[in-house]
Amino acid sequence: MRRGVLPVVGSRITKAQRPECRLRPILFEPTIRTFDRRVCGQEIVDVGRRGKRVMIHLENEDVIVIEPRMTGLVLLADPPGPEHLRLRLTLQGGPSSQLLFWDRRGLGTVRLLSPDELKVKVEGKLGPDALEITHGELTDKLQKSRREIKVALLDQAVVAGIGNLYAAEILFLSGIDPRTRCDRLVGPQWKRIQQATHAVLREAIQHEGSTLSDGTYRNALLSLIHI
């Protein structure tokens, strides 16, 4: 998703809208009126990622943090349908006229945060990124835990960026029963988990994600071509 919407860097936001949605509301902070006032006229200077969050950095140092969760999509065009559209940013000065957040189940979140708020509400609550965590960091954080290893890998405060599907893949590749307690794993097993984490996530990114066969998969990289 981050790579897909990266072309919006250099664009300027002219309007932020929260389309009417009769279904489950998402966490949206602050109110859309305040949100629109703070982002209107701001240039997008970078699109980053922290764990499973897309982070849109603005020239005034505010950051739009979008957490898609299970069914959320950050797109430039072609959402699966209009009824679950949660945010529309109207843009000018770039290859796309809009940036969209679509979420069918309403589990995702959208937050506009100042640099100080970002440190407390995002950075302070997340562990090392899953693509960067070292063998030593993973071992230090979990070797004394009595939790099952799969449950522990899903804890974003321990390691940021692993979801349920990929936790299962990581442990299968490592040859470790997901029900095994962390405090019963030994050194070589932790090394295999760390190596499998990097391998599984890099392959997933190469294939541009995973999806269910429900017709809602969208690739933001391809959406741009259709504009």
C-alpha positions in Angstrom: 0.0 0.0 0.0 2.8 2.4 0.9 4.6 1.9 -2.4 1.3 2.1 -4.3 0.4 5.5 -3.1 3.9 6.9 -3.1 3.2 8.9 -6.3 1.2 11.4 -4.2 4.4 12.8 -2.7 4.6 16.4 -3.9 0.8 16.7 -4.3 -1.1 19.3 -2.3 -4.3 18.5 -0.4 -7.2 20.8 -1.3 -9.9 19.0 0.6 -10.5 16.2 3.1 -13.9 14.5 3.2 -15.4 11.8 5.2 -18.1 10.3 2.9 -21.4 9.3 4.5 -21.4 5.7 5.5 -24.4 4.1 7.1 -22.4 1.1 8.3 -20.0 0.6 11.2 -18.1 3.9 11.8 -14.3 3.7 12.1 -12.1 5.5 14.6 -11.5 8.9 13.0 -9.6 11.6 14.9 -10.0 14.6 15.1 -13.4 15.5 13.7 -13.5 15.8 9.9 -14.0 19.6 10.2 -10.8 20.0 12.2 -9.1 17.4 10.0 -9.9 19.3 6.9 -8.8 22.6 8.3 -5.4 21.2 9.4 -4.6 19.4 6.1 -6.1 21.7 3.5 -3.3 23.4 1.6 -0.6 21.1 2.9 1.9 19.4 0.6 2.5 15.7 1.1 6.2 15.4 1.6 6.5 11.6 2.2 4.6 8.4 2.5 6.0 6.1 5.1 5.1 2.9 7.0 5.3 1.8 10.6 4.3 -1.8 11.2 0.9 -2.1 9.6 0.2 1.6 9.4 0.5 3.9 6.3 1.9 7.3 7.4 1.3 10.3 5.2 3.7 13.1 6.2 2.7 16.7 5.6 4.9 19.8 5.2 3.8 21.2 8.6 5.1 17.9 10.2 1.6 16.6 11.0 1.1 12.9 10.0 -2.0 11.2 8.7 -1.8 7.7 10.1 -4.0 5.1 8.5 -4.3 1.6 10.0 -6.1 -0.6 7.4 -6.4 -3.7 9.6 -8.3 -6.7 8.1 -10.1 -5.2 5.1 -8.9 -1.7 4.7 -7.4 -0.4 1.5 -5.4 2.7 0.8 -5.9 3.5 -2.9 -5.6 6.2 -5.6 -8.6 4.9 -7.5 -11.1 2.1 -8.1 -12.4 1.2 -4.6 -14.4 -2.0 -4.5 -17.6 0.1 -4.0 -18.7 3.5 -2.7 -20.5 2.3 0.4 -17.4 1.7 2.5 -15.4 4.7 1.6 -14.1 6.3 4.8 -11.8 9.1 3.7 -11.2 11.0 0.5 -8.3 13.5 0.1 -8.6 15.6 -3.0 -5.2 16.4 -4.4 -3.6 18.7 -7.0 -0.2 19.0 -8.5 0.5 15.3 -8.9 -0.4 12.2 -11.0 -3.5 11.4 -9.0 -6.5 13.6 -8.1 -7.3 11.8 -4.9 -6.2 9.4 -2.2 -8.8 7.1 -0.7 -9.3 4.9 2.3 -11.9 2.1 1.9 -12.8 -0.3 4.7 -15.6 -2.8 4.5 -15.6 -4.1 8.1 -15.0 -0.8 9.8 -12.0 -2.0 11.8 -9.5 0.5 10.5 -8.5 3.8 11.9 -7.6 7.3 10.6 -5.8 9.7 12.8 -4.2 13.1 12.1 -1.3 13.5 14.6 1.2 16.1 15.5 4.8 15.0 16.0 4.4 14.8 19.7 1.2 12.9 19.4 2.8 10.5 17.0 5.5 9.7 19.5 3.0 8.8 22.2 0.1 7.2 20.3 2.1 5.3 17.6 5.9 5.1 18.1 5.6 4.6 21.9 3.2 1.6 21.5 5.0 -0.3 18.8 7.9 -2.7 18.9 10.7 -3.0 16.3 9.5 -3.3 12.7 9.2 -6.9 11.6 11.4 -6.4 8.6 14.2 -5.0 10.8 14.0 -6.8 14.1 17.1 -8.7 15.0 17.5 -12.2 16.4 18.7 -10.7 19.7 15.8 -8.3 20.0 13.2 -11.0 19.3 14.8 -13.3 21.9 15.1 -10.7 24.5 11.5 -9.6 24.2 9.9 -13.1 24.2 12.1 -15.8 25.7 10.6 -15.4 29.2 7.0 -15.1 28.1 4.6 -17.9 28.9 2.4 -17.0 25.9 2.0 -19.2 22.9 4.5 -18.1 20.3 1.9 -17.3 17.6 0.0 -15.1 20.1 3.2 -13.4 21.0 4.1 -12.6 17.4 0.8 -10.9 16.9 1.6 -8.4 19.8 2.4 -5.2 18.0 4.2 -3.9 21.1 6.7 -6.8 20.7 7.2 -6.7 16.9 5.3 -4.4 14.6 3.9 -5.7 11.3 2.9 -9.3 11.7 -0.7 -10.3 11.2 -2.5 -13.6 11.7 -1.9 -15.1 8.3 1.8 -14.3 8.2 2.4 -15.5 11.8 1.1 -18.9 10.7 3.4 -18.9 7.6 6.4 -17.8 9.7 6.0 -20.6 12.2 5.3 -23.2 9.5 8.5 -22.2 7.7 10.4 -22.3 11.0 9.1 -25.8 11.8 7.6 -24.7 15.1 4.2 -25.6 16.5 2.3 -22.3 17.0 1.0 -23.5 20.4 4.5 -23.8 21.8 5.1 -21.5 24.8 7.8 -18.9 24.2 9.8 -19.9 27.4 10.1 -23.4 25.9 11.9 -22.3 22.7 15.7 -22.5 22.5 18.3 -20.3 20.7 18.3 -21.9 17.2 14.5 -21.8 17.1 14.5 -18.0 17.8 17.0 -17.6 15.0 14.7 -19.6 12.6 11.7 -17.4 13.6 13.6 -14.2 12.9 14.9 -15.4 9.6 11.5 -16.7 8.5 9.9 -13.4 9.5 12.0 -11.5 7.1 11.7 -14.1 4.3 7.9 -14.4 4.6 7.2 -10.7 4.7 9.6 -9.8 1.9 7.9 -12.4 -0.3 4.5 -11.1 0.6 5.5 -7.5 -0.3 7.0 -8.8 -3.6 3.6 -10.4 -4.4 1.8 -7.2 -3.2 -0.1 -8.7 -0.4 -2.5 -11.5 0.3 -6.2 -11.5 0.1 -9.5 -13.5 0.3 -11.4 -14.5 -2.8 -14.1 -11.9 -2.1 -13.5 -9.6 -5.1 -12.2 -6.7 -3.0 -8.5 -7.0 -3.7 -7.1 -3.8 -5.1 -3.6 -2.9 -6.1 -2.8 0.8 -5.6 0.1 0.5 -8.0 -2.2 -0.5 -10.8 -5.0 1.9 -9.8 -2.8 4.8 -10.9 -2.7 3.4 -14.4 -6.5 3.6 -14.6 -6.8 7.2 -13.7 
